[in-house]
Amino acid sequence: MVMLGIKLGPEEYPPVELMNYAIAAEQAGFDAIDVSDHFHPWSELGQSCFTWTWLGAAAARTNRILLGPGVTCPILRYHPAVIAQAAATVDNFAPGRTYLGVGTGEALNEYSATGTWPGYSDRQQMLFEAIELIRRLWEGGYVTFDGAFYSTRKARLYTPPTTRIPIIVSSLVPGSAAFAGLQGDGLITVASEMSIIRQIVENFESGATQAGKDPEKMPRMIELNVIYASDMQAVMQDFKKYWAGAMVPALFNQNIYTPYMSEMNGAIVGDDTLKKRLCISNDPEEHIKYIQQFIDLGFTHIYVHTAGPGQIDFIKSYARDVLPALREQNKGAAGATEATA
C-alpha cells in the first residue's frame, strides 16, 4: 500500500516541539515521518537540532510509524562509519521501521561545518564509496576499508541493525536519478515540474534495471509542499520566512553556507512562485487530486510538508479530510516490497 507521511522540519521548530508533532502525526494516522538533517537552517530565524539525536528520541516515543532522515549527507561533516552506527542504533529502537536517506549535501550544512566543499562529481563519488562502506559495516564482522576517500581498520558495529535498513538515495534533477537507481535501494525527491519528475522516475528506473534490480519493488519517496489552513496567506509567509532558500534547488551546489546567504537567495521566491510549487487550497479534493498524480507515477511514500505554527491543526485536519480518501482510491495498489524493510 502507498504510505502517506509528513515532512517535519528541524529548520523551523525546536526539537521538543517537533517531537510533539511526530507523536501527533502517528496518533492521527500518518504512516511515515521524513525529517531533515541540517547543520544550518535556511533562515536566520530558524532552528537546527541534531537530527540523529532527535530520530532516536522519536523512535522511542512512537510505535508504528516509519521514520528516517530526508536526507543525511554521509560524506563530509559525517564519516560514513558514524552514519552506519547512527542508523543501526535507530533501528534498534524502531526495528523494521527506519530507512537511511542519503545525498550529496548542501554547502549550507557541509561547508559551514567543515570548510570543505568539493564539486558535485567528487561528492557523488564520495557518496558511492560511503554507501559501500555503510553496507559492509551493516553486514557485520570487522571491516578494513581502503577507499579513495575513506579508510577503516577492523571497524565493527558492536550494536548492529536488527533488520535490513534500505538506503534511499536523493535525486532532485534527472541527471542524478540513474545514480540513485544504480546505488540505492530506493529514490527520494522533491516535487517540481511534472516533466522533471517524470524524467527523474525514468532515469531512476533505468539505473535500477542496469544494476539488475526490479524498480517496481523499490521504494520511491517524494516531498510535497502543501497549504491546508484557515489562514493560507499566513502560512505562505511562513514558507517564505523559513523555507524560501530550499525552493531554489539550482543554488544547492553553490557555495551558500549561512542562513543569511540562503535568505538573500531565497528573496526571489514570491507568492507567484509558491503558487506554482505548492498545493494551496482548503478543498480536500484539490489535495487528493494533487497527491494522486504522484502516486500514479509510481511513488510509494508521499510526505506532505507545511509551514507555520498551526502544525497540530494541519496534522489532524489533513489526516481526517485527505488521507482516508487517498487510501480508499489506492486500496490494493501494489507497494514496494522493501518500503518498510
C-alpha positions in Angstrom: 0.0 0.0 0.0 1.0 3.6 -0.5 2.4 5.2 2.6 1.1 8.7 3.5 3.6 10.6 5.6 4.6 14.0 6.8 7.8 16.0 6.4 8.8 17.6 9.7 11.3 20.4 9.6 14.0 20.9 12.3 14.9 24.0 10.3 11.7 25.7 11.7 10.8 24.2 15.0 12.7 23.4 18.3 13.3 19.7 18.9 10.7 19.2 21.7 8.0 20.9 19.7 8.9 18.9 16.7 8.6 15.7 18.8 5.1 16.6 19.7 4.3 16.9 16.0 5.7 13.4 15.4 3.6 11.9 18.1 0.5 13.7 16.9 1.2 12.5 13.3 1.3 8.9 14.4 -1.9 9.3 16.6 -3.7 11.0 13.7 -3.0 8.1 11.3 0.0 9.2 9.2 2.2 6.3 8.1 5.6 7.8 8.0 7.9 10.7 9.0 10.7 12.3 6.9 12.9 14.7 8.8 15.7 17.0 7.5 19.3 16.7 8.7 20.8 20.2 8.7 23.7 22.0 10.5 22.4 25.4 9.5 18.7 26.3 8.8 17.5 28.0 5.7 16.7 31.2 7.6 18.3 33.2 10.4 15.0 32.9 12.3 15.2 29.1 12.1 16.3 26.2 14.3 18.7 23.3 13.7 18.8 20.5 16.2 20.9 17.4 15.7 18.7 15.1 13.7 20.2 11.8 14.8 19.5 12.6 18.5 16.0 13.6 17.5 15.4 10.4 15.5 16.4 8.2 18.4 14.0 10.1 20.7 11.3 9.9 18.1 11.9 6.2 17.6 11.5 5.7 21.3 8.3 7.8 21.6 6.5 6.2 18.6 5.2 2.7 18.0 4.4 2.0 14.4 5.3 5.0 12.2 8.1 4.7 9.6 10.8 7.3 10.2 14.1 8.4 8.7 16.3 11.3 7.5 15.4 13.1 4.3 18.3 13.3 3.8 21.7 12.8 5.5 24.9 13.7 3.8 27.4 10.9 4.9 30.5 12.3 3.2 31.8 15.5 4.8 30.5 16.5 8.2 29.9 12.9 9.0 32.2 9.9 8.3 30.1 7.1 6.8 31.1 4.7 9.6 29.4 7.1 12.0 26.2 7.2 10.0 26.2 3.4 9.7 26.4 3.3 13.5 23.7 6.0 14.0 21.2 4.3 11.6 21.8 0.9 13.2 21.1 2.4 16.7 17.8 4.0 15.5 16.9 0.6 14.0 17.4 -1.0 17.5 14.8 1.5 18.9 12.4 1.0 15.9 13.1 -2.4 14.3 11.9 -2.5 10.7 10.6 1.0 10.6 13.5 3.2 9.7 15.4 3.9 6.5 18.6 5.9 5.6 18.1 8.7 3.2 21.4 10.0 1.7 22.5 12.7 -0.7 25.5 14.7 -1.8 24.7 17.6 0.6 24.5 21.3 0.6 27.2 23.9 1.4 24.8 25.3 3.9 25.5 22.3 6.1 28.8 20.8 4.9 31.0 23.8 4.0 29.8 25.7 7.1 30.8 22.8 9.4 34.0 21.6 7.7 35.3 24.4 5.4 35.3 21.8 2.6 33.0 21.8 -0.4 34.2 19.6 -3.4 32.5 19.8 -6.7 29.4 17.7 -7.4 31.1 14.9 -9.3 33.6 14.5 -6.5 30.8 14.4 -3.9 28.9 11.8 -5.9 32.0 9.6 -6.0 32.3 10.1 -2.2 28.7 9.1 -1.8 29.2 6.0 -3.9 32.1 5.0 -1.6 30.2 5.9 1.6 27.2 3.7 0.6 29.6 0.8 0.0 31.2 1.2 3.4 27.9 1.6 5.3 26.6 -1.6 3.8 29.7 -3.5 4.6 29.6 -2.4 8.2 25.9 -3.4 8.5 26.8 -6.9 7.2 28.8 -7.5 10.4 32.3 -8.5 11.2 35.5 -6.5 11.0 35.8 -4.1 8.1 39.1 -2.9 6.9 38.3 -0.5 4.1 40.8 1.4 1.8 38.9 3.7 -0.5 39.8 6.9 -2.3 38.1 9.0 0.4 37.6 6.8 3.5 39.5 4.2 5.4 38.7 2.0 8.3 40.8 -0.6 10.2 38.9 -3.6 11.6 35.9 -1.4 12.2 32.9 -3.2 13.6 29.4 -2.3 14.7 29.1 -3.9 18.1 25.4 -2.8 18.1 24.4 -3.8 14.6 21.0 -3.2 13.0 18.3 -5.7 13.9 16.7 -5.6 10.4 17.7 -4.6 6.9 17.8 -0.8 6.5 17.1 0.4 3.0 19.3 3.2 1.7 17.2 5.7 -0.1 19.2 8.0 -2.5 18.2 11.6 -3.2 17.8 13.0 -6.7 16.5 16.5 -7.3 17.3 16.6 -11.1 17.2 13.9 -13.8 21.0 13.9 -14.2 21.5 12.2 -10.7 18.5 9.9 -10.8 20.3 7.0 -12.6 22.9 7.0 -9.8 20.0 6.6 -7.3 18.8 3.6 -9.2 22.2 2.1 -9.6 23.4 2.6 -6.0 20.3 2.9 -3.8 17.5 0.7 -2.6 15.1 3.5 -3.4 14.6 7.1 -4.5 13.7 10.3 -2.6 13.0 13.6 -4.4 11.0 16.8 -4.0 8.1 17.9 -6.1 8.9 20.2 -9.1 7.6 20.4 -12.6 5.9 17.2 -13.6 8.1 16.8 -16.7 11.1 16.9 -14.5 9.6 14.4 -12.0 8.8 12.0 -14.9 12.3 12.2 -16.2 13.7 11.5 -12.7 11.5 8.4 -12.4 12.5 7.2 -15.8 16.2 7.7 -15.2 15.9 6.0 -11.7 14.2 3.0 -13.3 16.9 2.8 -16.0 19.7 2.9 -13.4 18.0 0.2 -11.2 17.4 -2.0 -14.2 21.0 -1.6 -15.3 22.0 -2.8 -11.8 19.9 -5.9 -12.1 17.2 -4.6 -9.7 13.4 -4.6 -10.2 12.5 -0.9 -10.0 8.8 -1.8 -9.3 9.9 -3.3 -6.0 11.9 -0.3 -4.8 10.5 2.5 -2.6 10.1 5.9 -4.2 9.6 8.8 -1.8 8.6 12.4 -2.6 8.1 15.5 -0.5 5.2 17.7 -1.4 4.7 21.3 -0.1 1.1 22.0 0.7 -1.1 24.6 2.5 -4.4 23.4 4.0 -5.3 26.1 6.6 -7.8 28.7 7.5 -5.3 31.5 7.0 -3.5 30.4 3.9 -1.7 33.8 3.4 -0.1 33.5 6.9 1.2 30.0 6.0 2.6 31.3 2.7 4.5 34.0 4.6 5.9 31.3 6.9 7.0 29.2 3.9 8.9 32.3 2.6 10.3 33.1 6.0 11.7 29.7 6.8 11.9 27.7 3.6 12.5 30.1 0.7 16.1 29.1 0.4 15.1 25.4 -0.1 12.9 26.4 -3.0 15.8 27.4 -5.2 17.4 24.0 -5.9 19.7 25.3 -8.6 21.6 27.0 -5.7 22.2 23.8 -3.7 25.5 23.2 -5.4 26.7 26.7 -5.0 28.8 28.0 -2.0 25.9 29.3 0.0 26.7 28.4 3.6 25.0 30.7 6.0 21.3 31.2 6.7 21.7 34.9 5.8 23.1 33.9 2.4 20.2 31.5 2.0 17.7 34.2 2.8 19.2 36.6 0.3 19.0 34.0 -2.5 15.5 32.9 -1.4 14.3 36.5 -1.7 13.5 35.8 -5.3 10.7 33.4 -4.1 7.4 35.4 -4.2 3.8 34.4 -3.9 3.6 33.5 -7.6 6.5 31.0 -7.2 4.8 29.5 -4.2 1.5 29.1 -6.0 3.4 27.1 -8.7 5.3 25.0 -6.2 2.7 24.3 -3.6 -0.8 22.8 -3.5 -2.7 25.7 -1.8 -6.4 25.0 -1.2 -8.9 24.5 1.6 -10.7 21.9 -0.7 -9.6 18.4 0.3 -10.4 17.2 -3.3 -7.7 19.5 -4.6 -5.2 17.9 -2.4 -6.3 14.4 -3.2 -6.1 15.2 -6.9 -2.6 16.8 -6.4 -1.2 13.8 -4.5 -2.8 11.2 -6.7 -0.8 12.3 -9.7 2.4 11.4 -7.9 1.0 8.0 -6.8 0.1 7.4 -10.4 3.7 8.0 -11.3 4.7 5.1 -9.0 5.6 7.0 -5.8 5.1 4.7 -2.8 5.8 7.2 0.0 4.2 10.6 0.0 5.4 13.2 2.5 3.4 16.4 2.9 5.0 19.4 4.3 3.5 22.7 5.5 4.9 25.7 7.5 3.8 27.9 10.3 2.6 27.4 13.9 -0.6 25.5 13.1 1.1 22.1 12.7 -1.2 20.2 15.0 -4.3 21.6 13.3 -2.8 20.7 9.9 -2.0 17.2 11.1 -5.4 16.5 12.4 -7.4 18.0 9.6 -5.3 16.5 6.8 -5.5 13.1 8.4 -9.2 13.5 8.7 -10.1 15.1 5.3 -7.4 13.9 2.9 -5.7 10.6 3.9 -8.8 8.4 4.1 -9.9 9.2 0.5 -6.4 8.6 -0.8 -6.3 5.2 0.9 -9.6 4.3 -0.4 -8.9 5.0 -4.0 -5.5 3.3 -3.8 -6.7 0.3 -1.9 -4.9 -2.8 -3.1 -2.3 -0.9 -5.0 1.0 -2.7 -5.1 3.5 -1.1 -2.8 7.3 -1.5 -2.9 8.2 -4.8 -1.2 11.0 -3.1 0.7 9.0 0.0 1.6 9.1 -0.7 5.3 12.1 -3.1 5.4 
